[in-house]
C-alpha cells in the first residue's frame, strides 16, 4: 500500500509512478482534506487508476467536513484514529469513527479502522477489556477492515495479538444485525439511484446484489458464490452485509487481492485457461469454487449456496439457489450455468429422461416449475 500526501509534489509523483511500475493494488492518500487530492492522484496514475484502489486517510477536521466529497471520488476510507486524536478533542474521536464508517457504508465503499486497536499487547500477551470492546464496536459500527500497526510491527506478541483480533471480530460478527443493516442499505441505495437517474448497468448490479443477499438470508445459505472478472458485483454484494461468506472466483490476481478490502469476501483464484464455450467455462469456475468451499469447510454437502453469475458473457444478472452436492459428484464440472444442456422446460407433460452418470439432479425431475397458466414440467436431456 503506497501512501500519498497533500498536493502532487515531484517526490510523490515518483512514488506513484513506482506504484504503477510495480502494479500496486492500493494507494492511500494521507491527510485527505478534499476530493481534489484523490482526483490529482488518479490523473498521475492515468489508465492504471482503473485497476488501483485509491483510499483516503481521514485524519483532520477538514477531512471530516468534506467527507461526502472525499468519499464520492475515493474507493474507500481509512480512519486513522491516532491522527484524529491529535487533531480533534479526544471525546469526539469515537463520533468521528462512527460517522466516517456510516458514510462509507451508505456509499458502498470499504472502511478501514486503524491505530491503537490492541496497544497494550505490545508488551503483554492479554488484551484489556476496554481494547476488546473497542475492537468489537468497530466491527458493529460496520468497518470492513481492522488494521494492526505497532502491535505487530514492533510488539513482543504479534501472533497472540492477531489471534485476539480474529477471535473478537468473529464474536462481534455473530452479534451483528445483518437483517436491519441490509434493509437500511438497500433503501439508501434505491433512493440514491432514483435521484441520479441510474444506467441499466447500475440497476442490474443493484438488483443482482440485493437479490443474492436476500436469497441467502431467506434460505439460510451457507455461502454466496460470485463469478466475476472486475470484482464489481462481488464488491456490491459485500456492501449489503450478508450473514455468510462471499466466495469470489476470478482469474485476475489484482481483483483477488483487492477482495480483502471488503467485509465477508473470500477470494478464490481460478488459474485454468478459458474454454471456448462460455457456459462450460462458467461451470468449471463454479465447480472449482464449490470444491474449494467444501475442502475449506465453508460449506458442507447438502447445504444451500447462492450463485451469482451472468446469463451470458459480460453481465452478472442471474441468481441461482443450489444445494451443494456430495464430493463424488464434483469430480467433473457440474451443469449449472449450462442448464439448457441439462434440462428442458416445456409446457407439455413429458417423462423425465435419464441424467448422465455421476451428474446430480439440480432439480427434482417431477417438480413443476412456477408459471402463469400451465405448470411446465422439468425434463432432463
Helices and strands as residue ranges (DSSP letters): E 2-5, H 10-21, E 26-30, H 35-45, G 46-51, E 53-58, H 61-65, H 67-73, E 76-80, H 81-87, G 90-92, H 93-106, E 110-114, G 119-122, H 129-141, E 145-147, H 150-153, H 158-174, H 178-196, H 200-219, E 223-227, H 232-239, E 245-250, H 253-258, G 259-261, E 265-269, H 278-295, E 304-309, E 318-323, G 327-330, G 339-341, E 343-346, E 377-380
